[in-house]
Amino acid sequence: MYQMIASFAGMSFIGVPLRGDFSLDLGAMIDVIEREQPALIFLAYPNNPTGNLFSDRDIEAILRVAQGVVVVDEAYHAFANQSWMGRLGDYSNLLVMRTVSKLGLAGLRLGFLAGPAAWIAQFDKVRLPYNINTLTQVTAEFALGHIEIFNQQTQQIRQQRVHLMQQLVDMEGVTPYPSAANFILFRVATGMSTAIFNGIKAHGVLIKNMGQSAGPLADCLRVTVGSPEENSRFVEALRAALQQS
Ligand SMILES: *Cc1c(COP(=O)(O)O)cnc(C)c1O
């Protein structure tokens, strides 16, 4: 989406591939930043679809080197224990973006950007009048009035993530990656991701096949953490698919 929206806005986009362990390739990032002087850098924290949090030191180095703004995209914040929100103001070019989408309110189309007043004032100039519709505003106010229900849900997903992670760790032929989001990325044997994806689907469970690309996501699948019942159905489907493949 960063790439698509950049091109809609008439900007050029440069993606910098992550390293094999999904950490930032800081050397490559700094080279590109120095060469291209980007107006805008996005860092998803936790990252999608890998689920990891980039290291503080890497992000600090990027903030220091970047001449433009650095937006830390915290769409999955509710499932992570870390945030850059508390560090707003430490760097004049740091902005933090969040959304209510991953709390289960994706249909509201509501998100927000936080950062130094000088930057927010500039973004306000290009914001469309009434860019957030009344139904969304009223619904968001109602939902925030019951925030404890959303907190319970995210808490349950975080607990289920630990449980699901343990089951994947114990399973032969599967390598899961640590996640601070509401999904887990895992790797299967070379060339097997599509067969396993189809096997899981044949058992009535749909996850995401990330594994067709070459590069660091080769042979990877991504599963969203669900209710305890959904997670056990997924684990059963995965076991069956692994046996058949
Ligand atoms: C879901 C998501 C968003 C925001 O989605 P919206 O529904 O448009 O608010 C932003 N960044 C990442 C990495 C996401 O996964």
The ligand as an SDF file (V2000), in Angstrom:
LIG
                    3D

 15 15  0  0  0  0  0  0  0  0999 V2000
   -3.7560   -2.5900    8.4830 C   0  0  0  0  0  0  0  0  0  0  0  0
   -2.5690   -1.7570    8.3490 C   0  0  0  0  0  0  0  0  0  0  0  0
   -2.6440   -0.3560    8.2670 C   0  0  0  0  0  0  0  0  0  0  0  0
   -3.8830    0.4770    8.2910 C   0  0  0  0  0  0  0  0  0  0  0  0
   -4.9780   -0.0130    7.7130 O   0  0  0  0  0  0  0  0  0  0  0  0
   -6.2700    0.9080    7.5920 P   0  0  0  0  0  0  0  0  0  0  0  0
   -7.3730   -0.0750    7.6260 O   0  0  0  0  0  0  0  0  0  0  0  0
   -6.1400    1.6030    6.2840 O   0  0  0  0  0  0  0  0  0  0  0  0
   -6.2700    1.8450    8.7660 O   0  0  0  0  0  0  0  0  0  0  0  0
   -1.4780    0.3530    8.1770 C   0  0  0  0  0  0  0  0  0  0  0  0
   -0.2840   -0.2570    8.1650 N   0  0  0  0  0  0  0  0  0  0  0  0
   -0.1630   -1.5820    8.2540 C   0  0  0  0  0  0  0  0  0  0  0  0
    1.2070   -2.1800    8.2700 C   0  0  0  0  0  0  0  0  0  0  0  0
   -1.2920   -2.3860    8.3430 C   0  0  0  0  0  0  0  0  0  0  0  0
   -1.1560   -3.7090    8.4160 O   0  0  0  0  0  0  0  0  0  0  0  0
  1  2  1  0
  2  3  1  0
  2 14  2  0
  3  4  1  0
  3 10  2  0
  4  5  1  0
  5  6  1  0
  6  7  2  0
  6  8  1  0
  6  9  1  0
 10 11  1  0
 11 12  2  0
 12 13  1  0
 12 14  1  0
 14 15  1  0
M  END
$$$$
